[in-house]
Amino acid sequence: MTAPLQTPARRRSGRRTPLAAARRAVATVFAAQGAAVAAVSTTVPAVKERLSLSPLTMTVLVVAVALSAGVGSFVGLAAIRRLGVVAAMRAAVVATAAALLMIGWAPEQAVVAVSYGLFGMALGCIDVSANTRAAAVERHYGRSVFASFYAAWSAAGVAAALLTAGTAHLGRPAEYTLTAQAGLVLALALTVRSHALPTGSPVAVSDHGESQGESVGLGRGLWVELAPFGLVLLVAYVIDSTVSSWSTLYLHQTLDSALSVAPLAYAAYQVGTVTGRACADHLVRTLGPAAVIRAATLLTATALAGLAAAPAWSYAVLAAACTGLGVSALVPLCLASAGRLRPGATEAVLARMNVFNYTGVLAGGAASGILGSTGHFRLAYGIPAALVLALLATARSFAWPPKPPL
């Protein structure tokens, strides 16, 4: 067995290495995306009221974001190959900030629809570029660090959700809230600098830090190998889309909370994901990824059931936090495991994983929106609570080296 690869983030002199700088740049891009998603998700009721949009129209817009994000992931793949991964990340974040401004100041339904479409395209570009860079950084570190990037994503989401709640409490309309959010995202984009990774070939690593050899081609069996990770990713994004896109409206419409209180469920959800992702890399290295997947699945199912049955907004906020804690490790573990399959073609593998990602967003956003528009938001959380238990069957696929089928 190969000894764990030890790649220090700092030199003994105290100066940051290129690897640490690259990790910081990727974390910044994840933070920008998390802030942008929170900005759009927590302003759904305000945008709906400002433009007099029907619940069905808002559902269609959420679906449009998912569809355009799926297209955007392949646009991002082309941008990586043409511009390089760091330039692609930076351009996508700037486009995201522009989309936030357009959503906030859209004068009519047609313009806001185009704005949401642009937002989705930009998100897809960020997904494939940022995850590609994150996988490369993790291979150079030689140990699990993927979850730390998603912790930055969630922390920024908490900040953005609280900003929405604060501006709503002050009586500011949606356009001013989204302008402030766009400024935050743009400021993060301006701090992203190009940093070359250390020289020498990166290595694929197990979740316990073991070297796993050289890169290989995609191969015809890639989709089969991706299937268990894709299933977990799909269900995780059904849950994430249901909580992120509709929890604010759930609190406001079903639980009769004020607009200043409604974003707190999203903020609590992201607090849970920050906490879980801050611990996930350590838990993966200590317990192994399969055990983490099983524990996360059981906690998520329990928390979603609590969210569906919440008698008041305060209970829903607590359940949303526990849901975030449970689901927090699923996405980074899926993407890290998938990226490890073909280290020499990570961007192509992750672009394919985005098919599962946005299918989940599409299914979760559309189903929840339809149920919510008919007054059945509780079912929108109760059904995924049962669905997530099916993920227990995939846990063995996350063991490294992968366990052969029985």
C-alpha positions as CSV (number, residue, x, y, z in Angstrom):
1,M,0.0,0.0,0.0
2,T,1.3,3.4,-0.9
3,A,1.9,5.7,2.0
4,P,-0.4,8.7,2.2
5,L,0.8,11.7,0.2
6,Q,1.6,14.6,2.3
7,T,1.4,17.9,0.5
8,P,1.7,20.8,3.0
9,A,-0.5,23.9,2.3
10,R,2.2,26.2,3.6
11,R,6.0,26.1,3.4
12,R,7.9,26.2,6.7
13,S,8.8,29.8,6.1
14,G,5.1,30.6,6.5
15,R,4.5,31.6,2.9
16,R,1.5,30.2,1.1
17,T,2.3,27.6,-1.6
18,P,0.7,27.7,-5.1
19,L,-1.5,24.8,-3.9
20,A,-2.9,26.8,-1.0
21,A,-3.5,29.8,-3.2
22,A,-5.3,27.6,-5.8
23,R,-7.4,26.1,-3.0
24,R,-8.3,29.6,-1.7
25,A,-9.3,30.7,-5.3
26,V,-11.6,27.7,-5.8
27,A,-13.2,28.2,-2.3
28,T,-13.9,31.8,-3.3
29,V,-15.7,30.7,-6.5
30,F,-17.8,28.2,-4.5
31,A,-18.7,31.0,-2.1
32,A,-19.8,33.3,-4.9
33,Q,-22.0,30.6,-6.3
34,G,-23.5,29.8,-2.9
35,A,-24.3,33.5,-2.3
36,A,-25.9,33.8,-5.8
37,V,-28.1,30.7,-5.3
38,A,-29.2,31.9,-1.9
39,A,-30.0,35.4,-3.3
40,V,-32.3,34.0,-6.0
41,S,-33.9,31.3,-3.7
42,T,-34.7,33.7,-0.8
43,T,-36.2,36.4,-3.0
44,V,-38.7,34.2,-4.8
45,P,-41.7,35.5,-2.8
46,A,-40.6,39.1,-3.3
47,V,-40.1,38.8,-7.0
48,K,-43.4,36.9,-7.3
49,E,-45.2,39.7,-5.6
50,R,-43.4,42.5,-7.4
51,L,-44.3,41.2,-10.9
52,S,-47.6,39.6,-9.9
53,L,-46.4,36.2,-11.0
54,S,-48.6,33.2,-10.4
55,P,-47.3,30.1,-8.5
56,L,-47.3,28.1,-11.7
57,T,-45.2,30.8,-13.4
58,M,-42.7,30.7,-10.6
59,T,-42.5,26.9,-10.9
60,V,-41.8,27.3,-14.6
61,L,-39.1,29.8,-13.9
62,V,-37.4,27.4,-11.4
63,V,-37.6,24.6,-14.0
64,A,-36.1,26.9,-16.6
65,V,-33.1,27.7,-14.3
66,A,-32.4,23.9,-14.0
67,L,-32.7,23.3,-17.7
68,S,-30.5,26.2,-18.7
69,A,-28.0,25.2,-16.0
70,G,-27.7,21.8,-17.6
71,V,-26.9,23.4,-20.9
72,G,-24.5,25.8,-19.1
73,S,-22.5,22.9,-17.8
74,F,-21.5,21.9,-21.3
75,V,-20.9,25.5,-22.2
76,G,-18.6,25.6,-19.2
77,L,-16.8,22.5,-20.5
78,A,-16.2,24.3,-23.8
79,A,-15.0,27.4,-22.0
80,I,-12.5,25.4,-19.9
81,R,-11.0,23.9,-23.0
82,R,-10.8,27.3,-24.8
83,L,-10.0,29.7,-21.9
84,G,-8.7,27.6,-19.1
85,V,-10.4,26.6,-15.9
86,V,-9.7,29.7,-13.8
87,A,-10.7,32.1,-16.6
88,A,-13.9,30.1,-17.1
89,M,-14.7,30.2,-13.4
90,R,-14.2,34.0,-13.2
91,A,-16.3,34.7,-16.3
92,A,-19.1,32.6,-15.0
93,V,-19.2,34.3,-11.7
94,V,-19.3,37.8,-13.4
95,A,-22.2,36.5,-15.5
96,T,-24.0,35.4,-12.4
97,A,-23.7,38.8,-10.8
98,A,-25.1,40.4,-14.0
99,A,-28.1,37.9,-14.0
100,L,-28.9,38.9,-10.4
101,L,-29.1,42.5,-11.4
102,M,-31.4,41.6,-14.3
103,I,-33.7,39.6,-12.1
104,G,-34.0,42.4,-9.6
105,W,-34.7,45.1,-12.1
106,A,-36.7,43.2,-14.7
107,P,-39.7,45.4,-15.7
108,E,-41.9,42.5,-16.9
109,Q,-42.3,38.7,-17.0
110,A,-40.5,38.2,-20.3
111,V,-37.4,40.0,-19.1
112,V,-37.3,38.1,-15.8
113,A,-37.7,34.8,-17.6
114,V,-34.6,35.6,-19.7
115,S,-32.8,36.7,-16.6
116,Y,-33.5,33.5,-14.8
117,G,-32.3,31.6,-17.9
118,L,-29.0,33.5,-17.9
119,F,-28.6,32.8,-14.2
120,G,-29.0,29.1,-14.8
121,M,-26.5,29.1,-17.6
122,A,-24.0,30.9,-15.4
123,L,-24.5,28.4,-12.6
124,G,-23.9,25.5,-14.9
125,C,-20.6,27.0,-16.1
126,I,-19.5,27.5,-12.5
127,D,-20.5,24.0,-11.5
128,V,-18.3,22.2,-14.1
129,S,-15.3,24.6,-13.9
130,A,-15.2,24.9,-10.1
131,N,-15.7,21.2,-9.5
132,T,-13.0,20.4,-12.0
133,R,-10.5,22.7,-10.3
134,A,-11.6,21.4,-6.9
135,A,-10.9,17.8,-8.0
136,A,-7.5,18.7,-9.3
137,V,-6.6,20.5,-6.0
138,E,-7.8,17.5,-4.0
139,R,-5.6,15.2,-6.0
140,H,-2.6,17.4,-5.3
141,Y,-3.4,17.4,-1.6
142,G,-3.6,13.6,-1.6
143,R,-6.4,13.6,0.9
144,S,-10.1,14.5,1.2
145,V,-10.6,18.3,1.0
146,F,-13.6,18.4,-1.4
147,A,-16.2,19.0,1.3
148,S,-14.4,22.2,2.5
149,F,-15.2,23.9,-0.8
150,Y,-18.9,23.1,-0.3
151,A,-18.6,24.4,3.2
152,A,-17.6,27.8,1.7
153,W,-20.6,27.5,-0.7
154,S,-23.0,27.0,2.3
155,A,-21.4,29.7,4.5
156,A,-21.9,32.3,1.7
157,G,-25.4,31.0,1.3
158,V,-26.1,31.7,5.0
159,A,-24.7,35.3,4.7
160,A,-26.8,36.0,1.6
161,A,-30.0,34.6,3.1
162,L,-29.5,36.8,6.2
163,L,-28.9,39.7,3.9
164,T,-32.3,39.0,2.3
165,A,-34.0,38.8,5.6
166,G,-32.3,42.0,6.8
167,T,-33.3,44.0,3.8
168,A,-36.9,42.6,3.9
169,H,-37.1,43.6,7.6
170,L,-36.0,47.2,6.6
171,G,-38.8,47.2,4.0
172,R,-36.4,47.3,1.0
173,P,-37.9,46.0,-2.3
174,A,-36.5,43.0,-4.2
175,E,-34.5,45.1,-6.6
176,Y,-32.4,46.6,-3.9
177,T,-31.9,43.3,-2.2
178,L,-30.7,41.6,-5.4
179,T,-28.5,44.6,-6.3
180,A,-26.7,44.2,-2.9
181,Q,-26.4,40.5,-3.5
182,A,-25.0,41.1,-7.0
183,G,-22.4,43.4,-5.5
184,L,-21.3,40.8,-3.1
185,V,-20.9,38.1,-5.8
186,L,-19.0,40.6,-8.1
187,A,-16.7,41.5,-5.2
188,L,-15.9,37.8,-4.7
189,A,-15.2,37.4,-8.5
190,L,-12.7,40.2,-8.4
191,T,-10.6,38.4,-5.8
192,V,-10.1,35.3,-7.9
193,R,-6.6,35.1,-9.3
194,S,-4.9,32.6,-11.5
195,H,-2.7,30.2,-9.6
196,A,-0.8,27.4,-11.2
197,L,-0.9,24.1,-9.4
198,P,2.4,22.7,-8.3
199,T,4.5,21.0,-11.0
200,G,4.5,17.3,-11.3
201,S,1.7,14.9,-12.1
202,P,-1.3,14.9,-9.7
203,V,-2.4,11.6,-8.2
204,A,-5.9,10.2,-7.7
205,V,-6.4,9.6,-4.0
206,S,-8.7,7.4,-2.0
207,D,-10.7,9.0,0.8
208,H,-8.0,7.8,3.2
209,G,-5.2,9.5,1.2
210,E,-3.8,6.6,-0.8
211,S,-2.3,7.0,-4.3
212,Q,-4.4,5.4,-6.9
213,G,-2.3,5.6,-10.1
214,E,-2.4,7.4,-13.4
215,S,-5.2,8.8,-15.5
216,V,-7.1,6.8,-18.1
217,G,-9.5,7.4,-20.9
218,L,-13.3,7.8,-20.4
219,G,-14.1,4.3,-21.6
220,R,-17.5,2.9,-22.7
221,G,-18.4,1.8,-19.1
222,L,-18.3,5.3,-17.6
223,W,-22.0,5.8,-17.3
224,V,-22.4,2.4,-15.5
225,E,-19.6,3.4,-13.1
226,L,-21.3,6.8,-12.5
227,A,-24.7,5.4,-11.9
228,P,-24.5,4.9,-8.0
229,F,-22.9,8.3,-7.6
230,G,-25.4,9.8,-10.0
231,L,-28.4,8.4,-8.1
232,V,-27.2,9.9,-4.8
233,L,-26.5,13.2,-6.5
234,L,-29.9,13.2,-8.1
235,V,-31.7,12.6,-4.8
236,A,-29.5,15.1,-3.0
237,Y,-30.4,17.8,-5.5
238,V,-34.1,16.9,-5.3
239,I,-33.9,17.6,-1.6
240,D,-31.7,20.7,-2.0
241,S,-33.9,22.2,-4.7
242,T,-37.1,21.5,-2.6
243,V,-35.6,23.2,0.5
244,S,-33.7,25.9,-1.3
245,S,-36.2,27.0,-3.8
246,W,-39.4,26.7,-1.8
247,S,-38.7,26.8,1.9
248,T,-39.1,30.6,2.0
249,L,-42.5,30.3,0.3
250,Y,-43.4,27.3,2.5
251,L,-42.9,29.4,5.6
252,H,-44.7,32.4,4.2
253,Q,-47.6,30.6,2.6
254,T,-48.2,27.4,4.6
255,L,-46.9,28.5,8.0
256,D,-48.0,32.1,7.8
257,S,-44.6,33.7,8.6
258,A,-43.7,37.2,7.8
259,L,-41.5,38.0,4.7
260,S,-38.7,39.0,7.1
261,V,-38.9,35.6,8.9
262,A,-39.4,33.3,5.8
263,P,-35.8,33.3,4.6
264,L,-34.6,31.9,8.0
265,A,-35.4,28.3,6.9
266,Y,-33.0,28.7,4.0
267,A,-30.4,30.3,6.3
268,A,-30.8,27.4,8.8
269,Y,-30.5,24.8,6.1
270,Q,-27.2,26.4,5.0
271,V,-26.0,26.6,8.6
272,G,-26.6,22.9,8.8
273,T,-24.7,22.3,5.5
274,V,-21.8,24.5,6.7
275,T,-21.5,22.5,9.9
276,G,-21.7,19.1,8.2
277,R,-19.3,20.0,5.4
278,A,-16.8,21.5,7.9
279,C,-16.7,18.1,9.5
280,A,-17.1,15.9,6.5
281,D,-13.5,15.6,5.3
282,H,-12.4,14.5,8.8
283,L,-15.3,12.0,9.1
284,V,-14.5,10.6,5.7
285,R,-10.8,10.1,6.6
286,T,-11.8,8.6,10.0
287,L,-14.8,6.5,9.3
288,G,-14.7,6.0,5.5
289,P,-17.1,7.4,2.9
290,A,-19.6,4.5,3.0
291,A,-20.3,5.0,6.7
292,V,-20.7,8.7,6.2
293,I,-23.2,8.1,3.4
294,R,-25.3,5.8,5.6
295,A,-25.4,8.2,8.5
296,A,-26.2,11.2,6.3
297,T,-29.0,9.3,4.6
298,L,-30.7,8.4,7.9
299,L,-30.4,11.9,9.4
300,T,-31.7,13.5,6.2
301,A,-34.8,11.2,6.1
302,T,-35.7,12.0,9.7
303,A,-35.2,15.7,9.3
304,L,-37.3,15.9,6.1
305,A,-40.1,14.1,7.9
306,G,-39.9,16.7,10.7
307,L,-39.9,19.6,8.1
308,A,-43.1,18.1,6.5
309,A,-44.9,17.9,9.9
310,A,-43.7,21.2,11.3
311,P,-46.6,22.9,13.2
312,A,-45.0,26.4,13.1
313,W,-42.2,28.2,11.4
314,S,-39.8,27.8,14.3
315,Y,-40.0,24.0,14.1
316,A,-39.5,24.2,10.3
317,V,-36.4,26.3,10.7
318,L,-34.9,23.7,13.1
319,A,-35.9,20.8,10.8
320,A,-34.3,22.7,7.8
321,A,-31.0,23.0,9.7
322,C,-31.0,19.2,10.4
323,T,-31.8,18.5,6.8
324,G,-28.8,20.6,5.8
325,L,-26.6,18.7,8.3
326,G,-27.7,15.4,6.8
327,V,-27.5,16.2,3.1
328,S,-24.3,18.2,3.5
329,A,-21.8,15.4,2.7
330,L,-23.7,13.8,-0.2
331,V,-22.8,16.2,-3.0
332,P,-19.1,16.6,-2.4
333,L,-18.6,12.9,-1.8
334,C,-20.4,12.1,-5.1
335,L,-18.4,14.5,-7.1
336,A,-15.1,13.6,-5.5
337,S,-15.8,9.9,-6.1
338,A,-16.8,10.5,-9.7
339,G,-13.9,12.7,-10.5
340,R,-11.5,10.1,-9.1
341,L,-12.7,7.6,-11.8
342,R,-10.9,9.3,-14.7
343,P,-8.3,11.7,-13.2
344,G,-7.1,12.7,-16.7
345,A,-10.6,13.8,-17.9
346,T,-12.2,15.2,-14.8
347,E,-14.0,18.1,-16.6
348,A,-15.7,15.6,-19.0
349,V,-16.8,13.3,-16.1
350,L,-18.2,16.1,-14.0
351,A,-20.1,17.6,-17.0
352,R,-21.8,14.2,-17.3
353,M,-22.5,14.2,-13.5
354,N,-24.3,17.5,-14.0
355,V,-26.9,15.5,-15.9
356,F,-27.9,13.9,-12.6
357,N,-27.4,17.1,-10.8
358,Y,-29.9,19.2,-12.8
359,T,-32.3,16.3,-13.3
360,G,-32.6,16.4,-9.5
361,V,-33.0,20.2,-9.4
362,L,-35.6,19.9,-12.2
363,A,-37.6,17.2,-10.5
364,G,-37.4,18.7,-7.0
365,G,-38.1,22.2,-8.1
366,A,-41.0,21.3,-10.4
367,A,-42.7,18.8,-8.1
368,S,-42.4,21.0,-5.1
369,G,-43.7,24.0,-7.0
370,I,-46.7,22.1,-8.3
371,L,-47.5,20.7,-4.9
372,G,-47.0,24.1,-3.3
373,S,-49.2,25.8,-5.8
374,T,-52.0,23.4,-4.9
375,G,-51.5,23.9,-1.2
376,H,-49.6,20.7,-0.5
377,F,-46.2,21.9,0.4
378,R,-46.0,19.3,3.3
379,L,-46.1,16.5,0.7
380,A,-43.2,18.2,-1.1
381,Y,-41.0,17.4,2.0
382,G,-42.7,14.1,3.0
383,I,-42.1,12.3,-0.3
384,P,-38.3,13.0,-0.4
385,A,-38.1,11.8,3.2
386,A,-39.1,8.3,2.0
387,L,-37.1,8.6,-1.3
388,V,-33.8,9.3,0.4
389,L,-33.8,5.9,2.2
390,A,-33.2,4.2,-1.1
391,L,-29.7,5.7,-1.0
392,L,-28.6,3.2,1.7
393,A,-28.2,0.7,-1.1
394,T,-25.5,2.8,-2.8
395,A,-23.2,3.2,0.2
396,R,-21.0,0.3,-0.7
397,S,-20.1,2.0,-4.0
398,F,-18.3,4.8,-2.1
399,A,-15.8,2.4,-0.5
400,W,-12.3,2.8,-1.9
401,P,-11.1,0.7,-3.6
402,P,-14.7,0.0,-4.8
403,K,-16.2,-3.3,-3.5
404,P,-17.2,-5.7,-6.2
405,P,-20.9,-6.5,-6.6
406,L,-22.2,-9.5,-4.7
